[in-house]
Amino acid sequence: MAVDMEELKQKILEFATKKAKFKSKMYIKDLYKADPNAKPREIKKAANQLVQEGKLEFFSSGSTTMYGVPGFGKSEKDQFGELEEQK
């Protein structure tokens, strides 16, 4: 059964925004709960599209990648500072 990607993205965004009040960064496994009927691959694809659209953001500590809603919690830049550009 094919999942409607726009509907799935809306569910993920609603879930992430609701969770962001308590937990600003989420693992991809946390986002699987947004739609238990969707396959993990579909959730990941939808979440990545939301990042490209600017509705979610990646947060990486170097060993772990998490998703967050822009405006909630610290951004990667706030957490680690700006990286110096290589010359």
The first five atom37 places (N, CA, C, CB, O) and aatype in JSON, in Angstrom:
{
  "aatype": [12, 0, 19, 3, 12, 6, 6, 10, 11, 5, 11, 9, 10, 6, 13, 0, 16, 11, 11, 0, 11, 13, 11, 15, 11, 12, 18, 9, 11, 3, 10, 18, 11, 0, 3, 14, 2, 0, 11, 14, 1, 6, 9, 11, 11, 0, 0, 2, 5, 10, 19, 5, 6, 7, 11, 10, 6, 13, 13, 15, 15, 7, 15, 16, 16, 12, 18, 7, 19, 14, 7, 13, 7, 11, 15, 6, 11, 3, 5, 13, 7, 6, 10, 6, 6, 5, 11],
  "atom_mask": [
    [1, 1, 1, 1, 1],
    [1, 1, 1, 1, 1],
    [1, 1, 1, 1, 1],
    [1, 1, 1, 1, 1],
    [1, 1, 1, 1, 1],
    [1, 1, 1, 1, 1],
    [1, 1, 1, 1, 1],
    [1, 1, 1, 1, 1],
    [1, 1, 1, 1, 1],
    [1, 1, 1, 1, 1],
    [1, 1, 1, 1, 1],
    [1, 1, 1, 1, 1],
    [1, 1, 1, 1, 1],
    [1, 1, 1, 1, 1],
    [1, 1, 1, 1, 1],
    [1, 1, 1, 1, 1],
    [1, 1, 1, 1, 1],
    [1, 1, 1, 1, 1],
    [1, 1, 1, 1, 1],
    [1, 1, 1, 1, 1],
    [1, 1, 1, 1, 1],
    [1, 1, 1, 1, 1],
    [1, 1, 1, 1, 1],
    [1, 1, 1, 1, 1],
    [1, 1, 1, 1, 1],
    [1, 1, 1, 1, 1],
    [1, 1, 1, 1, 1],
    [1, 1, 1, 1, 1],
    [1, 1, 1, 1, 1],
    [1, 1, 1, 1, 1],
    [1, 1, 1, 1, 1],
    [1, 1, 1, 1, 1],
    [1, 1, 1, 1, 1],
    [1, 1, 1, 1, 1],
    [1, 1, 1, 1, 1],
    [1, 1, 1, 1, 1],
    [1, 1, 1, 1, 1],
    [1, 1, 1, 1, 1],
    [1, 1, 1, 1, 1],
    [1, 1, 1, 1, 1],
    [1, 1, 1, 1, 1],
    [1, 1, 1, 1, 1],
    [1, 1, 1, 1, 1],
    [1, 1, 1, 1, 1],
    [1, 1, 1, 1, 1],
    [1, 1, 1, 1, 1],
    [1, 1, 1, 1, 1],
    [1, 1, 1, 1, 1],
    [1, 1, 1, 1, 1],
    [1, 1, 1, 1, 1],
    [1, 1, 1, 1, 1],
    [1, 1, 1, 1, 1],
    [1, 1, 1, 1, 1],
    [1, 1, 1, 0, 1],
    [1, 1, 1, 1, 1],
    [1, 1, 1, 1, 1],
    [1, 1, 1, 1, 1],
    [1, 1, 1, 1, 1],
    [1, 1, 1, 1, 1],
    [1, 1, 1, 1, 1],
    [1, 1, 1, 1, 1],
    [1, 1, 1, 0, 1],
    [1, 1, 1, 1, 1],
    [1, 1, 1, 1, 1],
    [1, 1, 1, 1, 1],
    [1, 1, 1, 1, 1],
    [1, 1, 1, 1, 1],
    [1, 1, 1, 0, 1],
    [1, 1, 1, 1, 1],
    [1, 1, 1, 1, 1],
    [1, 1, 1, 0, 1],
    [1, 1, 1, 1, 1],
    [1, 1, 1, 0, 1],
    [1, 1, 1, 1, 1],
    [1, 1, 1, 1, 1],
    [1, 1, 1, 1, 1],
    [1, 1, 1, 1, 1],
    [1, 1, 1, 1, 1],
    [1, 1, 1, 1, 1],
    [1, 1, 1, 1, 1],
    [1, 1, 1, 0, 1],
    [1, 1, 1, 1, 1],
    [1, 1, 1, 1, 1],
    [1, 1, 1, 1, 1],
    [1, 1, 1, 1, 1],
    [1, 1, 1, 1, 1],
    [1, 1, 1, 1, 1]
  ],
  "atom_positions": [
    [[0.84, -1.18, 0.0], [0.0, 0.0, 0.0], [0.89, 1.25, 0.0], [-0.96, 0.0, 1.22], [1.7, 1.44, 0.9]],
    [[0.72, 2.06, -0.99], [1.52, 3.28, -1.1], [1.0, 4.34, -0.14], [1.5, 3.82, -2.55], [-0.2, 4.49, 0.07]],
    [[1.93, 5.06, 0.44], [1.6, 6.1, 1.4], [1.56, 7.45, 0.67], [2.61, 6.13, 2.58], [2.43, 7.72, -0.16]],
    [[0.58, 8.28, 0.98], [0.53, 9.63, 0.44], [1.62, 10.45, 1.13], [-0.89, 10.28, 0.62], [1.53, 10.71, 2.33]],
    [[2.63, 10.85, 0.38], [3.8, 11.51, 0.96], [3.45, 12.83, 1.63], [4.84, 11.75, -0.12], [4.0, 13.14, 2.69]],
    [[2.55, 13.61, 1.05], [2.17, 14.89, 1.65], [1.47, 14.67, 2.99], [1.27, 15.69, 0.69], [1.7, 15.4, 3.95]],
    [[0.6, 13.67, 3.05], [-0.1, 13.35, 4.29], [0.89, 12.87, 5.35], [-1.18, 12.27, 4.05], [0.79, 13.24, 6.52]],
    [[1.85, 12.05, 4.94], [2.87, 11.54, 5.86], [3.74, 12.68, 6.38], [3.74, 10.49, 5.16], [4.05, 12.73, 7.57]],
    [[4.14, 13.59, 5.51], [4.94, 14.74, 5.94], [4.18, 15.59, 6.94], [5.36, 15.6, 4.73], [4.76, 16.09, 7.91]],
    [[2.88, 15.76, 6.72], [2.06, 16.54, 7.66], [2.0, 15.86, 9.02], [0.64, 16.73, 7.11], [2.1, 16.53, 10.05]],
    [[1.84, 14.53, 9.03], [1.8, 13.78, 10.29], [3.13, 13.9, 11.04], [1.48, 12.3, 10.03], [3.16, 14.08, 12.26]],
    [[4.23, 13.8, 10.3], [5.56, 13.9, 10.92], [5.76, 15.29, 11.51], [6.67, 13.58, 9.89], [6.24, 15.44, 12.63]],
    [[5.39, 16.31, 10.75], [5.57, 17.69, 11.21], [4.71, 17.97, 12.45], [5.21, 18.67, 10.09], [5.18, 18.61, 13.39]],
    [[3.48, 17.51, 12.46], [2.61, 17.68, 13.63], [3.19, 16.95, 14.84], [1.18, 17.17, 13.33], [3.22, 17.49, 15.95]],
    [[3.65, 15.71, 14.63], [4.23, 14.92, 15.71], [5.48, 15.59, 16.26], [4.57, 13.5, 15.21], [5.64, 15.71, 17.48]],
    [[6.36, 16.04, 15.37], [7.62, 16.66, 15.79], [7.37, 17.98, 16.52], [8.53, 16.91, 14.58], [8.04, 18.27, 17.51]],
    [[6.42, 18.76, 16.05], [6.12, 20.04, 16.69], [5.53, 19.82, 18.09], [5.13, 20.85, 15.83], [5.87, 20.53, 19.03]],
    [[4.67, 18.83, 18.21], [4.08, 18.51, 19.51], [5.16, 18.02, 20.48], [2.97, 17.44, 19.35], [5.18, 18.42, 21.64]],
    [[6.06, 17.16, 20.0], [7.13, 16.62, 20.83], [8.18, 17.67, 21.17], [7.79, 15.45, 20.13], [8.82, 17.6, 22.22]],
    [[8.36, 18.66, 20.29], [9.42, 19.66, 20.45], [9.23, 20.49, 21.72], [9.47, 20.59, 19.24], [10.19, 21.08, 22.23]],
    [[8.03, 20.55, 22.22], [7.78, 21.3, 23.46], [8.47, 20.64, 24.64], [6.27, 21.41, 23.72], [8.79, 21.3, 25.63]],
    [[8.69, 19.33, 24.54], [9.32, 18.57, 25.62], [10.71, 18.08, 25.27], [8.45, 17.4, 26.0], [11.58, 17.95, 26.13]],
    [[10.91, 17.81, 23.99], [12.17, 17.22, 23.52], [12.5, 17.86, 22.17], [12.06, 15.65, 23.4], [11.86, 17.55, 21.17]],
    [[13.49, 18.74, 22.14], [13.73, 19.53, 20.94], [14.39, 18.75, 19.8], [14.59, 20.71, 21.28], [14.25, 19.15, 18.64]],
    [[15.08, 17.68, 20.1], [15.73, 16.87, 19.06], [15.24, 15.44, 19.15], [17.27, 16.92, 19.2], [15.06, 14.9, 20.24]],
    [[15.01, 14.82, 17.99], [14.47, 13.47, 17.95], [15.28, 12.59, 17.0], [13.0, 13.49, 17.52], [15.74, 13.04, 15.96]],
    [[15.42, 11.34, 17.39], [16.02, 10.35, 16.5], [14.99, 9.98, 15.44], [16.49, 9.08, 17.29], [13.8, 10.21, 15.62]],
    [[15.46, 9.4, 14.33], [14.53, 8.96, 13.29], [13.56, 7.93, 13.85], [15.31, 8.38, 12.08], [12.4, 7.87, 13.45]],
    [[14.04, 7.1, 14.79], [13.15, 6.1, 15.41], [11.98, 6.76, 16.15], [13.94, 5.21, 16.38], [10.89, 6.19, 16.2]],
    [[12.21, 7.94, 16.71], [11.11, 8.67, 17.36], [10.06, 9.07, 16.34], [11.65, 9.92, 18.1], [8.86, 9.04, 16.62]],
    [[10.5, 9.45, 15.15], [9.57, 9.9, 14.11], [8.75, 8.75, 13.54], [10.33, 10.59, 12.99], [7.69, 8.99, 12.95]],
    [[9.21, 7.5, 13.7], [8.44, 6.35, 13.23], [7.08, 6.3, 13.91], [9.21, 5.05, 13.5], [6.12, 5.76, 13.34]],
    [[6.97, 6.85, 15.11], [5.71, 6.83, 15.86], [4.67, 7.78, 15.27], [5.97, 7.2, 17.31], [3.49, 7.69, 15.63]],
    [[5.08, 8.67, 14.38], [4.14, 9.62, 13.78], [3.07, 8.89, 12.97], [4.89, 10.63, 12.88], [1.92, 9.32, 12.92]],
    [[3.45, 7.79, 12.32], [2.51, 6.98, 11.55], [2.96, 5.53, 11.62], [2.41, 7.46, 10.06], [3.79, 5.1, 10.82]],
    [[2.43, 4.77, 12.56], [2.84, 3.38, 12.74], [2.59, 2.5, 11.51], [2.13, 2.8, 13.92], [3.19, 1.44, 11.39]],
    [[1.7, 2.93, 10.61], [1.4, 2.14, 9.41], [2.39, 2.36, 8.28], [0.01, 2.46, 8.93], [2.44, 1.57, 7.34]],
    [[3.18, 3.43, 8.37], [4.16, 3.72, 7.32], [5.44, 2.92, 7.57], [4.48, 5.24, 7.27], [5.79, 2.62, 8.71]],
    [[6.11, 2.58, 6.5], [7.37, 1.85, 6.61], [8.48, 2.82, 7.03], [7.73, 1.15, 5.26], [8.42, 4.0, 6.69]],
    [[9.48, 2.34, 7.76], [10.59, 3.21, 8.19], [11.25, 3.97, 7.04], [11.63, 2.39, 8.91], [11.61, 5.14, 7.2]],
    [[11.4, 3.33, 5.92], [12.03, 3.99, 4.75], [11.19, 5.18, 4.28], [12.21, 2.98, 3.59], [11.73, 6.22, 3.91]],
    [[9.86, 5.01, 4.31], [8.97, 6.11, 3.89], [9.05, 7.27, 4.87], [7.51, 5.61, 3.79], [9.03, 8.43, 4.46]],
    [[9.15, 6.97, 6.17], [9.27, 8.02, 7.2], [10.57, 8.79, 6.98], [9.23, 7.4, 8.64], [10.59, 10.02, 7.03]],
    [[11.66, 8.06, 6.75], [12.96, 8.71, 6.56], [12.94, 9.6, 5.31], [14.09, 7.65, 6.45], [13.45, 10.72, 5.33]],
    [[12.36, 9.09, 4.24], [12.28, 9.87, 2.99], [11.46, 11.15, 3.21], [11.65, 9.02, 1.86], [11.86, 12.22, 2.75]],
    [[10.33, 11.02, 3.9], [9.47, 12.19, 4.17], [10.19, 13.18, 5.08], [8.14, 11.74, 4.82], [10.11, 14.39, 4.86]],
    [[10.89, 12.68, 6.11], [11.62, 13.56, 7.03], [12.72, 14.31, 6.28], [12.22, 12.75, 8.2], [12.93, 15.5, 6.52]],
    [[13.42, 13.64, 5.39], [14.47, 14.3, 4.62], [13.9, 15.36, 3.68], [15.26, 13.27, 3.81], [14.52, 16.39, 3.46]],
    [[12.73, 15.1, 3.13], [12.07, 16.12, 2.29], [11.7, 17.33, 3.14], [10.81, 15.53, 1.61], [11.82, 18.47, 2.68]],
    [[11.25, 17.1, 4.37], [10.92, 18.21, 5.26], [12.15, 19.03, 5.6], [10.27, 17.69, 6.53], [12.07, 20.25, 5.76]],
    [[13.29, 18.38, 5.72], [14.56, 19.1, 5.96], [14.88, 19.97, 4.75], [15.73, 18.11, 6.25], [15.25, 21.13, 4.9]],
    [[14.74, 19.41, 3.55], [15.01, 20.18, 2.33], [14.07, 21.37, 2.19], [14.88, 19.28, 1.11], [14.46, 22.41, 1.65]],
    [[12.85, 21.23, 2.68], [11.87, 22.32, 2.63], [12.08, 23.33, 3.76], [10.45, 21.75, 2.71], [11.45, 24.39, 3.76]],
    [[12.95, 23.01, 4.72], [13.22, 23.92, 5.83], [12.24, 23.81, 6.98], [0.0, 0.0, 0.0], [12.25, 24.65, 7.88]],
    [[11.38, 22.78, 6.96], [10.38, 22.61, 8.01], [10.92, 21.79, 9.19], [9.14, 21.94, 7.45], [10.42, 21.89, 10.3]],
    [[11.95, 21.0, 8.93], [12.71, 20.29, 9.97], [14.17, 20.62, 9.72], [12.45, 18.73, 9.94], [14.53, 21.11, 8.65]],
    [[15.02, 20.36, 10.72], [16.44, 20.58, 10.55], [17.21, 19.38, 11.09], [16.88, 21.88, 11.24], [16.76, 18.7, 12.01]],
    [[18.38, 19.15, 10.5], [19.28, 18.12, 11.0], [20.07, 18.68, 12.16], [20.21, 17.6, 9.88], [20.35, 19.88, 12.2]],
    [[20.44, 17.83, 13.09], [21.35, 18.19, 14.17], [22.3, 17.02, 14.29], [20.59, 18.49, 15.53], [21.88, 15.89, 14.55]],
    [[23.58, 17.28, 14.12], [24.57, 16.21, 14.19], [25.64, 16.55, 15.2], [25.19, 15.95, 12.82], [26.2, 17.64, 15.19]],
    [[25.91, 15.59, 16.08], [26.98, 15.77, 17.06], [28.27, 15.13, 16.57], [26.58, 15.17, 18.42], [29.28, 15.13, 17.27]],
    [[28.24, 14.59, 15.39], [29.4, 13.9, 14.83], [29.18, 12.4, 14.81], [0.0, 0.0, 0.0], [29.58, 11.73, 13.86]],
    [[28.54, 11.88, 15.83], [28.29, 10.44, 15.87], [26.8, 10.13, 15.73], [28.82, 9.85, 17.16], [26.43, 9.0, 15.42]],
    [[25.96, 11.11, 15.95], [24.51, 10.91, 15.94], [23.84, 12.01, 15.14], [23.95, 10.85, 17.37], [24.17, 13.19, 15.29]],
    [[22.9, 11.63, 14.3], [22.11, 12.61, 13.57], [20.7, 12.58, 14.11], [22.13, 12.33, 12.03], [20.08, 11.52, 14.26]],
    [[20.2, 13.76, 14.41], [18.84, 13.89, 14.94], [18.08, 14.9, 14.11], [18.86, 14.3, 16.45], [18.66, 15.65, 13.32]],
    [[16.79, 14.92, 14.3], [15.92, 15.88, 13.63], [15.34, 16.83, 14.67], [14.8, 15.17, 12.85], [15.12, 16.44, 15.82]],
    [[15.1, 18.06, 14.27], [14.5, 19.03, 15.17], [13.62, 19.99, 14.38], [0.0, 0.0, 0.0], [13.73, 20.11, 13.16]],
    [[12.76, 20.67, 15.11], [11.9, 21.69, 14.51], [12.62, 23.03, 14.67], [10.46, 21.72, 15.18], [12.98, 23.39, 15.79]],
    [[12.85, 23.77, 13.59], [13.52, 25.05, 13.71], [12.84, 25.95, 14.73], [13.58, 25.74, 12.35], [11.61, 26.08, 14.74]],
    [[13.64, 26.59, 15.59], [13.1, 27.48, 16.6], [12.93, 26.85, 17.97], [0.0, 0.0, 0.0], [12.66, 27.55, 18.95]],
    [[13.07, 25.53, 18.05], [12.97, 24.84, 19.33], [14.36, 24.34, 19.73], [11.95, 23.66, 19.26], [15.05, 23.72, 18.92]],
    [[14.77, 24.6, 20.96], [16.07, 24.12, 21.43], [17.22, 24.85, 20.77], [0.0, 0.0, 0.0], [17.02, 25.85, 20.08]],
    [[18.41, 24.34, 20.99], [19.61, 24.94, 20.41], [19.84, 24.4, 19.01], [20.84, 24.67, 21.29], [19.63, 23.21, 18.75]],
    [[20.26, 25.27, 18.11], [20.61, 24.82, 16.78], [22.03, 24.25, 16.84], [20.51, 25.98, 15.74], [22.74, 24.42, 17.83]],
    [[22.42, 23.59, 15.77], [23.78, 23.03, 15.71], [24.81, 24.16, 15.83], [23.99, 22.24, 14.39], [25.85, 23.98, 16.46]],
    [[24.52, 25.3, 15.22], [25.42, 26.45, 15.28], [25.54, 26.97, 16.71], [24.91, 27.56, 14.35], [26.64, 27.3, 17.16]],
    [[24.42, 27.05, 17.43], [24.44, 27.52, 18.83], [25.19, 26.54, 19.72], [23.01, 27.72, 19.35], [25.91, 26.93, 20.64]],
    [[25.0, 25.26, 19.45], [25.6, 24.22, 20.29], [27.12, 24.14, 20.12], [24.97, 22.87, 19.97], [27.85, 24.05, 21.1]],
    [[27.57, 24.18, 18.87], [28.98, 23.94, 18.6], [29.73, 25.15, 18.04], [29.12, 22.81, 17.65], [30.95, 25.1, 17.88]],
    [[29.03, 26.23, 17.73], [29.67, 27.41, 17.14], [29.84, 27.21, 15.64], [0.0, 0.0, 0.0], [29.61, 26.13, 15.11]],
    [[30.25, 28.26, 14.98], [30.46, 28.18, 13.55], [31.78, 27.5, 13.26], [30.42, 29.57, 12.91], [32.77, 27.71, 13.95]],
    [[31.78, 26.69, 12.23], [33.01, 26.03, 11.81], [33.8, 27.0, 10.95], [32.73, 24.71, 11.04], [33.23, 27.73, 10.14]],
    [[35.09, 27.0, 11.13], [35.94, 27.88, 10.32], [36.03, 27.31, 8.91], [37.35, 28.03, 10.94], [36.17, 26.1, 8.72]],
    [[35.95, 28.19, 7.94], [36.09, 27.75, 6.57], [37.53, 27.41, 6.28], [35.59, 28.83, 5.61], [38.45, 28.1, 6.73]],
    [[37.72, 26.33, 5.52], [39.08, 25.94, 5.18], [39.58, 26.79, 4.01], [39.15, 24.43, 4.82], [38.82, 27.09, 3.08]],
    [[40.84, 27.16, 4.08], [41.4, 28.01, 3.0], [42.11, 27.19, 1.98], [42.35, 29.06, 3.57], [42.65, 27.73, 1.01]]
  ]
}
